[in-house]
Amino acid sequence: MKVPFSYLDRQFANLEDYLADLRAFVPTGDFTLGEPLEQFEASFAKLMEAPHAIGVGTGTDAIALSLKNLGVGPGDEVITTPNTFVATVGAIVQTGARPVFVDSTDGYVIDVKKIEAALTPRTKAIVPVHYTGNVADMPAIMAIAKARGLHVVEDACQAIMGSIDGKLVGSWGATAAFSLHPLKNLNVWSDGGVIITHDDALAAKLRKYRNHGLRNR
C-alpha cells in the first residue's frame, strides 16, 4: 500500500457541517478581525482559562509581538532553547534582540539548571518552548525571572492545553504564544496564531499592534 507523505486533506473528510458554516460566512466578507474572530478569541480564552486571547497572523507573530510589547529590542538578549522550530528564534531576531541558547533536557525542553550561567546584564526575557506537549519547568523558570526582573513569553505553539503543577501553559508568563498552522495541535486551514495573557493593559496594547491599530478591518 502506498501511503502519501502529505495527509492534510484527510482531516477535512468529515467536516460537512463546518463547510456549511464556511459557505454562510464567506459572503459576509468579514475576513479580518470582526465578529468571527471575536467569537474564536472568546472560545480560546475560555479553553485556556485566560481573560484575554488575541488572534494574530502566525505563531511567529505571537512571539514577536509579545516581546516587542514587553519592551524587548535592539541590544537585549533573550534566553531560549535550540530545540525548537526556527520561528522561535526568528521572532526574537525580529525585535532586534540577540537569541542566547540554553540546551534542552532529555524531555526536549529547556534545561533550567543551565539558565543562570547564560544570563548577562543584557538579558531581558526568557522564551521557554513547550515542545510536543512537554511543558518546561515553569515554576523554576518563573523563580529565576522574578529574581532577575525578566519577562517570560511562553512558546506554547506545540502544547495547547499542556499543564504543569495544575496550571495550564499561558498561566505562568506575561504571555503565551500559540500557532494554528495546519501541522500544529489545533489548526486552521491556512495559518494563524493566538496570544493569551492575564494582563489587561498588555492585552490592549497587543490588540492595537497586531493590525496597525485597526479594530474593524
C-alpha positions in Angstrom: 0.0 0.0 0.0 1.3 3.4 -1.0 1.0 5.9 1.9 1.2 9.5 0.7 3.6 11.8 2.5 1.0 14.6 2.8 -2.1 13.8 4.7 -3.6 17.3 5.3 -6.6 16.7 3.0 -7.8 13.8 5.1 -8.5 15.8 8.2 -11.4 17.6 6.4 -13.1 14.5 5.0 -15.9 14.5 7.5 -16.4 18.2 8.1 -19.6 18.9 6.0 -21.2 20.8 9.0 -18.2 23.1 9.2 -18.2 23.6 5.4 -21.8 24.7 5.7 -20.8 27.3 8.2 -18.0 28.4 5.9 -20.4 28.8 3.0 -22.5 31.1 5.1 -19.5 33.0 6.4 -17.7 33.8 3.1 -20.4 36.0 1.6 -20.2 38.3 4.6 -16.7 39.4 3.6 -15.8 39.7 7.3 -12.4 38.2 6.9 -10.2 40.4 9.1 -10.9 41.0 12.7 -14.7 41.3 13.2 -17.2 39.1 15.0 -16.0 35.7 13.8 -12.6 36.4 15.3 -14.1 37.7 18.5 -16.1 34.5 18.9 -13.0 32.4 18.4 -10.9 34.5 20.8 -13.6 34.2 23.5 -13.7 30.4 23.0 -9.9 30.1 23.0 -9.6 32.2 26.2 -12.2 30.0 27.9 -10.4 26.9 26.8 -7.1 28.2 28.2 -8.6 29.7 31.3 -7.3 33.2 30.5 -9.1 36.5 30.4 -7.6 37.6 27.1 -6.9 35.8 23.8 -5.6 37.9 20.9 -5.7 36.4 17.4 -2.7 37.2 15.2 -1.3 36.1 11.8 1.0 33.3 12.9 2.7 31.8 16.0 5.8 33.7 15.0 3.8 37.0 15.2 2.5 35.9 18.6 6.1 35.6 20.0 7.5 38.7 18.3 4.5 40.9 19.2 4.7 39.7 22.8 8.4 40.5 23.1 8.1 43.9 21.4 5.2 45.0 23.6 7.2 43.9 26.7 10.0 46.3 25.6 12.4 43.8 24.2 14.5 45.4 21.4 18.0 46.0 20.0 20.8 45.4 22.4 18.8 43.0 24.5 19.3 39.3 24.9 16.6 36.6 25.1 17.2 33.2 26.5 15.6 30.3 24.6 16.4 26.7 23.5 17.7 25.5 20.2 15.4 22.5 20.3 12.5 24.3 18.5 11.3 25.4 15.1 13.3 28.2 13.6 10.3 30.6 14.1 11.1 31.0 17.8 14.5 32.4 17.0 13.2 34.4 14.1 10.7 36.1 16.3 13.4 37.1 18.7 15.6 38.4 15.9 12.6 40.5 14.6 12.8 42.5 17.8 16.4 43.3 17.2 17.4 41.3 20.3 20.0 38.5 20.3 18.9 34.9 21.0 21.0 33.1 23.6 20.7 29.3 23.6 20.4 27.1 26.6 20.4 23.4 25.8 17.4 21.1 26.4 16.9 18.2 28.8 16.1 14.6 27.8 12.5 15.8 27.9 13.2 18.1 24.9 12.5 21.3 26.9 15.0 24.0 28.2 17.3 22.8 31.0 16.5 25.2 33.8 19.7 24.3 35.6 21.7 25.9 32.8 19.8 29.2 32.6 21.7 31.1 35.3 25.0 30.6 33.5 23.6 32.1 30.3 22.3 35.3 31.9 24.1 38.6 31.4 23.3 42.2 32.2 21.7 42.4 28.7 19.2 39.6 29.3 15.7 40.9 29.0 13.5 37.9 28.7 13.2 34.1 28.6 11.2 32.2 25.9 10.8 28.7 27.2 9.5 26.3 24.5 6.9 23.7 25.4 7.7 21.0 22.9 5.5 18.2 21.6 3.2 18.6 24.6 6.1 18.5 27.1 5.9 21.6 29.3 9.1 23.4 30.5 9.7 23.6 34.3 7.8 26.9 34.6 7.9 27.1 38.5 11.7 27.1 38.3 11.8 29.5 35.3 9.5 32.0 36.9 11.6 31.9 40.1 14.6 32.9 38.0 12.7 35.5 36.1 11.3 37.1 39.3 14.7 37.2 40.9 16.3 38.8 37.9 13.5 41.0 36.8 13.0 39.2 33.4 10.0 38.9 31.2 8.7 35.4 30.3 7.0 34.6 27.0 5.9 31.0 26.7 6.2 29.4 23.3 3.3 27.1 23.5 2.9 26.6 19.8 3.1 22.8 20.2 1.5 22.5 23.6 -2.1 23.7 23.7 -3.8 22.5 26.9 -0.4 21.5 28.3 0.0 22.0 32.1 2.4 21.7 34.9 1.7 21.8 38.7 -2.0 22.0 37.8 -1.7 25.2 35.8 -2.1 25.5 32.1 0.6 26.8 29.8 0.0 30.5 29.5 -0.8 30.9 33.2 2.8 31.5 34.0 4.5 34.0 31.8 3.5 37.5 30.7 2.1 35.9 27.6 1.9 32.6 25.8 2.1 32.2 22.0 0.2 29.6 20.1 0.4 28.5 16.5 -2.6 27.5 14.4 -0.5 26.2 11.5 -2.1 23.2 9.7 0.6 20.9 11.3 0.1 22.1 14.8 -2.2 20.5 17.5 -5.1 22.9 16.9 -5.1 24.2 13.4 -6.8 26.3 10.8 -6.9 26.0 7.0 -4.2 28.4 6.3 -2.2 29.9 9.2 -2.8 31.7 12.3 -1.7 32.4 15.9 -3.0 33.4 19.3 -1.6 35.3 22.2 -3.0 34.8 25.7 -2.3 37.0 28.6 -3.7 37.8 32.1 -2.5 41.4 31.9 -5.3 43.8 30.8 -3.0 46.6 29.8 -0.8 44.3 27.8 -3.8 42.8 26.0 -5.0 46.3 25.0 -1.5 47.1 23.5 -1.4 43.8 21.7 -4.8 44.3 20.1 -3.6 47.7 18.7 -0.2 46.4 17.5 -1.5 43.3 15.7 -3.0 45.1 12.8 -1.7 48.7 12.5 -4.1 49.9 15.2 -7.2 48.9 13.3 -10.1 47.3 15.2 -12.6 46.5 12.5 -10.7 45.5 9.3 
